[in-house]
């Protein structure tokens, strides 16, 4: 299981020199999730991530944005940021929203085959090298890091 930390990507222990790759701000609607998937995939490839990393970035970012849309009021602005942790060779993706609720600490559970939710935390903890949640003055940032190669 990857390390799950509660702090900002820029403050990840032992990690420095985060280079901004891209940022997107959008009103959180169900329709925007597809746009974010394509945006993060293209940005990951453009930053030099492998095809596998770009696909995983697309999947995990889609999950985070879907959760942001699901758990915040209509019209909430969602911010998606991609950063390159140069020394560690990782792509860091953060999704910020104005929701006050902080996701529960990851716990292992197996959703039923027909469940419409409950797969996000298992996906994140299985696929990301690191992931975490950062409380913000006006919401939260949920983030993950993946190896670029």
N, C-alpha and C positions, 0 to 999 in steps of 0.2 A: 504494500500500500504506500502511495507517495506521502510525503510530508504535507500535512494540512496545517496552515498557519493562519492566524488572524492578524494580519498587518498588510500594509500597502505593498504592491509589487516593488515600488522604488525603495522600500525599506527592508526587503528580503535579506535576511542575515547572510553576509558574505557576498552579496551581489551588488555590483556597482555599474556605472557606465551604461545605463539603459538608454538606448537611442530610440527616439520616436520613429515609428514606421508609418502609422496612419491613425486618424481619428475620424469618427463618424458620430454625429448627433442627429437623432430622429425622434419623432413622436412615436411612442410605443403602441403599435397596433399589430394585430395578427399579420397584416399584409407586409409589414416591414421585416419580418423574420427572414423571408426569402431574400430580400435585398441585402441584409446583413450577412447571410451565408455566402453569397456571391462576393461581397465586398471583402470579407476576411480571407476568403480563399485566394482571390487575386492579390491581395496585399501580402499574404504569406509567401506566395510564389515570387512576387516582386522583391521581397526581402531576402530571398535565397533559400527558403525552406524547401525541403524535399516534397515530392508529390504526396507521400504518405502523411507527412506533418501537415501539409496544407489541407488534406481531407479531414484529418482529425481536428484541426483548428476549426474548420467549417462546422463539423458536428458539435463540438463542445460550445462554440460561440452561439450556435443556433439554440442549444439547450438553455444557455444562460439568458439570452434575449427572450426566448419563449417564457421563461420563468419571470423575468422582469415584467413582461407584458401581462402575464396572468395574475401577478400578485401586486400590481399597482393600479391606481385609478386611471381611467381613460384619459388620454392627453398628457400623461407623464412623459417627460423627455428622458430618453435612454442614450447614454454615451458609451460608445465602444472604442477602446483604445488598444492598439497593437504596439508593443515595444520590443526591441531586440536587446537582450542581455548579452552583450558582446563577449565578455570573458567566459561566460558559461555556455555560449552557443545555444541559447534558448530564445524562443518566441514567447512573450508574455502577453496575454490578452485579458483585459479588464472590462467588465460591463458595470456601469453605474446607473442607478435609478434613484428616484426620490422616495422609494418605499422605506418605511421605518422598520419593518420586520427584518430581522437578521436570520438567515437560514440556520436551521439547527445544525449542530456538529454532525459530521457524517456518521451514519450508522449503517451497518450491514442489514439489508432486508432484501427479500426476493419478491418483487411484485408478481401478482398472478399474470398469466399469459395474456389476459384480456384487459388488464388495467391500463387506463389512459395516462397515468402518471406514475411517478415513483422510480424512474430509471436514471434521473439526472445525477444524483450523488454517486451511485455505483459506476456510472460512465466516467464521471470526473475523477474519482479516486482510482479507477482502473487504468485510464488512458493518460492522465496528466502526470508529469514529473512532480509537480507541486500544485497546490490549489489552496485558496483561502478566501476569507471574507474580511473586509475592512469597513468598520462603521465610519461614516462621514457625517459632518454637521447637518447635511440635508439629505441623508439617505444612506446608501452603502455601495461598496464596490465588491463584486465577486470576480475572482480572477483565477487563471490557471497558467502554467508554464509548460512548454513542450520543447524537446530537443529539436533544433533546426534540421538535423539530418535524419 
